[in-house]
């Protein structure tokens, strides 16, 4: 599984918004209360424990960036998704904590 930094993901999303690159699907695997505190725009909330029952809601052919607080839960979910045949899984290294620190300093943190 590949790792992606917050800055790399930010650039990719900007390129996607400009139409120069296909945007990845963003999968946030944190708890709902965590998602309410802060999240990356357009991320789909699917708490980690619900992924085995819900992963079919995702497009397995799209690049998928898996997100959590610091990158540990998302790594575990990414391994699961790879075993289910997802073609391109990337783990957000450092999670939303890194996003808040490196990309969006105004984002609430916990």
FENNOR-V76673 format. One record per backbone hydrogen bond with DSSP energy under -1.0 kcal/mol. CO is the residue of the C=O (numbers start at 1). NH is the residue of the N-H. Records with the same first field share a line. If there is no record, write none. Layout:
# FENNOR-V76673
CO=NH ; NH
This chain:
# FENNOR-V76673
2=91
4=93
5=9
6=10
7=11
8=12
9=13
10=14
11=15
12=16
13=17
14=18
15=20
25=65
26=44
27=67
28=46
29=48
31=35
32=36
33=37
34=38
40=43
44=28
47=50
48=51
50=54
51=55
54=57
55=58
59=62
60=87
63=25
64=90
65=27
66=92
67=29
68=96
69=97
72=76
73=77
74=78
75=79
76=80
77=81
78=82
79=83
80=84
81=86
82=85
88=64
89=2
90=66
91=4 ; 93
92=95
94=98
95=99
96=100
97=101
98=102
99=103 ; 104
104=107
